[in-house]
Amino acid sequence: MTPYELLGLGADATEAQVRRAYRRLARRWHPDLNPGNADAARRYAAITEAFELLVDPARRRAYDASGAAAPSVAAPPAFAGFDFSLAMHGADASTFGDLFVDVFRQAAGHHDGRPVRGVDLHTEITLTLEDVLRGGNRRLELSRRIACRLCRGHGRLDAPAAPCRACAGSGQQRLGRGHMVFVRPCEPCQGRGVVTARTCHGCHGHGQHEATTAVDVVVPPGLDDGDELVQAGAGHAGVRGGAPGDLRIRVRVAPDARVRRVGDDLHMTLPVAVHEAVLGARVPVPTPDGPVTVRVPAGIQSGQRLRLRERGVPSRRTGARGDLVLDVVLVLPPVIDARARGLMQEFARLHPEDVRAGWYGDQGDTRGDDADVAPEQSAVAGRPTQAE
């Protein structure tokens, strides 16, 4: 197997590609990340030897010209024969230095002690139509992680200086196998060899604890189902003194049987009796803003709309309200007595015009076979429609 094949590269690979391939494979097969795995040690030695050859321009040219024997996967175990001088020369130091830091962090559970921002807290609220129109305030009881008051979220309290147990006072941490040893400043004591803090007994070193707290939320008017409110700093507490996360509130709007929303407009069905449609009328309408009286013009047809300006939902962008749109539906009365039927027959004689003329083209006057019909429940009137 050639050095290129060991690193999964072609013979035209650039130096940057060689370095990326080596870092990827070294992280996978490094012995400190595969303790007790002899095969991993052999693979790591082989890819390291291949990297040494290909990253050196002179050695790579010589290899490409002569086709000299490539390193074998069956290379010596562990790190026997490893050339540590490679990590001390020029640009190669960055590749090995970064790799050593990555491996050390993975094996030792690295954190650098810096503050970490808290996690966002997610919840939901359900609003009524009145909430959407008016807005208001809402108090939420939430379970969230808050900073410990004793240590102010750091997890440690000041204490007299004492030798660091993690490094036995040396100020250094070591990690490695065989001839390869990584040395870096001890993290718990930050390389000083002594510690001047102890674990907080109030939070057991976590810096946080769970608590149920009340959060007051301002609900602006005009919200729609699926909108999100963000309350900055009202989420979970940060780690080691970091800033708290945010509270993210998903808005749900309870459906209202009377009203449907279209953008910033509200739509309601307005049932109108036949005589009201013919003669005109003033009818009461229970709008979301309260009852109003609406003038129905004479001759109105089913399906027409009446628009009440600025009685809809406030716009989140401009604050201006949309409209309330009344969808007119004519409701026929039940004709059950002889007098009522006589009046309707008289009305038919006064208005003999065919209301369906022109609606169906040339077939409008064609009469076919009688068809059976069944009355359906009316969504408006709540009773069967009249069918002849």
Residue, then its C-alpha position, 0 to 999 in steps of 0.5 A: m500500500t502506497p503512502y497516498e493510499l494509506l492517507g486516502l489520497g491521490a498522487d496529485a494531492t496538495e500539501a494542505q490535503v495531506r495535512r487534513a487527511y493525516r489529522r483526520l486519520a490520526r484522530r481516529w487511530h491515535p493510541d491514547l484514544n484507543p487504549g489497548n488496541a494494538d491494531a490502532a497503534r500499528r495503523y497510527a504508526a503507518i499513517t504517521e510514516a506516510f505523512e512524514l514522507l509526503v509532507d517533506p517536498a524533497r522526500r516526496r519528490a524522491y519517492d515519486a521518482s523512484g517508487a521506493a517502498a512505502p510504509s507498511v500497515a504492519a509498522p512497529p507497535a506503539f511509537a517505536g521509531f517515531d521521529f519527534s524532530l518532525a514536530m519541531h521543524g517549521a510548518d509541521a509543528s502546527t499540524f502536530g501541535d494542534l493534533f496533540v491539543d485535540v487528543f489531549r482534550q478528548a482524552a482528558g475532558h477539556h474545558d478552558g474555564r471560560p464563561v459559557r452562555g446559558v441554554d435557551l428555555h422553550t415554552e408555549i402560551t395559548l392566547t384567546l382572540e381577545d388577547v390577540l386584539r388587546g395584548g397584555n401581560r402574562r405571568l409564567e411559572l417556569s422551572r429553570r436552572i438559576a445561578c447558585r447564590l453562594c458561588r454566583g454560578h462559578g461552582r467554587l468558593d474562595a479558600p486558603a491556598a493548597p497544593c493542587r491534587a490534579c497535578a500534585g503541585s507540579g502545575q503540569q498534566r501529562l498524558g501519553r504512552g511509550h515514548m510519546v508524552f504530552v505535557r501541558p499546564c494543569e487546568p484545575c490550577q491553571g499551571r500554578g500548582v496550587v488552588t485557592a478555591r473549593t467546591c461550592h457546597g450550595c450547588h456541589g460544584h455545578g454553579q446552578h440548581e433547578a428552581t421554579t420562578a415567575v417570569d412576567v411576559v409582555v404580550p403585544p397585540g396582533l400575534d398569530d398562531g406560530d409566532e415566537l416571543v423572545q425574552a432576553g436573559a430569562g432562560h437557563a443560567g450560564v456556566r461559570g458566570g456566563a450570561p443567561g440564555d433567552l426565554r423563547i415562547r411559542v404562541r398558540v391562538a385558540p380557535d374561535a367558532r365565530v371568527r376566522r383570521v385572514g392576515d390582519d382581517l377578521h371574517m364573520t358570517l352574517p346570516v340575513a333573512v329574505h325580507e331583510a335582504v329584499l327590503g334592507a334592514r339594521v341588524p345586530v352583530p356581536t363583533p369581537d369589540g362588542p355588539v354593533t348595529v350594521r345596516v344591510p342594504a336592500g337587494i343584498q345577495s348571498g356571498q356579498r361582503l360588508r366591511l367594517r373598517e379598523r375592527g380587525v387585528p392590529s398589525r405587528r408592523t404598523g399598529a394599524r388595525g385590519d378590517l372586520v369582514l361580514d360574509v352575507v348568507l341568506v337564510l330561508p324561512p321554513v314555509i309550513d302554512a298555507r298563508a305563507r305558501g300563498l304569499m310566496q306564490e304571489f311573490a313568484r307571480l310578481h317576479p317570474e324572471d328566471v334567476r338561473a338564466g345565463w349561469y349555465g350557458d346554452q344548457g340553462d333552459t334544458r330540462g332533463d330527468d328528475a334527480d333525487v335530492a336530500p336536504e343537508q344540515s345548514a351550517v348557518a341556520g342549523r336546520p335542513t335547507q329547503a329542496e324541491 
